[in-house]
């Protein structure tokens, strides 16, 4: 393999590595700057989802801030202002800076531009090398959009699960932990009932540990079955605490687009009954039309306090708290305190923090 062919192959590898690199495509642009003797490399990704253009700006390591600003402004007006030709273009930016690059649409509403920038003009050989990168960058950008969408969905689900106080761990068939959410990490870090030993999820009690291990393996084996059972529940006793951790083990996520997963897994859902629900008094007030004082009282009740405890925490008399509670009942149409608590905990107030 010639040196030029080896360099071209390294550039292509860096393009696909850039999909998951942070910042994106930094290594690729740095390699391009070396090969093309460029002062800076840039990738701008444009989205029109809000009805006006927003741009993600990525630059090579050697791009000075002033040069990056000039490139950004020039690219926004010139490259994105024209139709996406998907062909290499020679450009002249303000300050006698020569540019070589192209722009292309990824999908409706999303486009990107790639550019290299230096003082001497680029030649035909540079243009030919740039043209060879176009199909690879387009393909990598499409993969990036799909990856970003999957990452965004995962973040949404994890945020919701964290806010309702549920711990989740994804483990393989041997109980090795693959991923956990924030609440799951906190439960396991406490080491009270459940724990992590040499990277594996287990329990302090030998009997519970064996049961958990068997449940996880069975769930992993059932991962590819078209219909899953409701999950295997397990109560995990804790030292000095009468309230056990409650656990349920489900088969891992579907193996799509493959028939068999590369690594079989199980989902372990954990709940600590001592962990109070996180409820926003401000949101409770807005949802149910309560005054700030009423919303604060209702929130304390929803978090497990009785009326006397809530009155003491608020520094008010019990009769005052009882009067506020009656007003809350009238506004929410709740007949009993338990009904009020259920109403609040089943609302979006638990997701507002």
Secondary structure, 3 states (H helix, E strand, C coil): CCHHHHHHHHHHHHHHHCCCCCCCCHHHHHHHHHHHCCCEEEEEEEECCCCCCEEEEEECCCCCHHHHHHHHHHHHHHHCCCCCCCCCEEEEECCCEEEEEEEEEEECCEEEEEEEEECCCCCHHHHHHHHHHHHHHHHHHHHHHHHHHHHHHHHHHHHHHHHCCCEEEEEECCCEEEEECHHHHHHHHHCCCEEEECCEEEECCHHHHHHHHHHHHHHHHCCCCCCCCCCEEEEEEECCEEEEEEEEEEECCCCCCCCCCCCCEEEEEEECCCCCCCCCHHHHHHHHCCCHHHHHHHHHHHCCCCHHHHHHHHCCCHHHHHHHHHHHHHHHCCCCHHHHHHHHHCCHHHHCC
